C-alpha cells in the first residue's frame, strides 16, 4: 500500500446462533420438554473474532475476542409470577467478553518462541451467579504461558 510493506493481516469471525435446545423430560411425550436456549450454558449467540498481524516473516501477533450474549437466570415469564424474588437487573448473566493476546517469534528454522495471555482483562462471570462456576464464562481467570517449539528434524 502506497509503496510500503505493512505486513500481513489475517482476520476470521466465527460464531453460532442457537435456535433451539430442548431437554426432553418424557420419552413417551415429545411435547413434554424444557427449553434451554438462552439459559445458562446455552447462549443464543456466541462469536469468536481472531486478528493476526505479521509485520515481518518471523513475528506474528494475535488478538482473539470471545463474546457471548446474556443468558437467562430466571426467565421473564417466570419472574412475573414472583416479581419480589430479585431485582429485575439480575434476571440474566449479562453479556460476556474475553480477550486473549499472543505473540510468536521464529528465532530460526528449528526454533520458535511463543507467549500469550488468556483472559487478559480477567473477565469473570456475573457476581450474582454466586459461587457456582459456569465453564462458558472462563472460570480460570487471567493466565499466561511461554513456550518453545524445537524441531530438530
C-alpha positions, 0 to 999 in steps of 0.5 A, a space after each residue: 500500500 502506497 509503496 510500503 510493506 505493512 505486513 500481513 493481516 489475517 482476520 476470521 469471525 466465527 460464531 453460532 446462533 442457537 435456535 433451539 435446545 430442548 431437554 426432553 423430560 418424557 420419552 413417551 411425550 415429545 411435547 413434554 420438554 424444557 427449553 434451554 436456549 438462552 439459559 445458562 450454558 446455552 447462549 443464543 449467540 456466541 462469536 469468536 473474532 481472531 486478528 493476526 498481524 505479521 509485520 515481518 516473516 518471523 513475528 506474528 501477533 494475535 488478538 482473539 475476542 470471545 463474546 457471548 450474549 446474556 443468558 437467562 437466570 430466571 426467565 421473564 415469564 417466570 419472574 412475573 409470577 414472583 416479581 419480589 424474588 430479585 431485582 429485575 437487573 439480575 434476571 440474566 448473566 449479562 453479556 460476556 467478553 474475553 480477550 486473549 493476546 499472543 505473540 510468536 517469534 521464529 528465532 530460526 528454522 528449528 526454533 520458535 518462541 511463543 507467549 500469550 495471555 488468556 483472559 487478559 482483562 480477567 473477565 469473570 462471570 456475573 457476581 450474582 451467579 454466586 459461587 457456582 462456576 459456569 465453564 462458558 464464562 472462563 472460570 480460570 481467570 487471567 493466565 499466561 504461558 511461554 513456550 518453545 517449539 524445537 524441531 530438530 528434524 
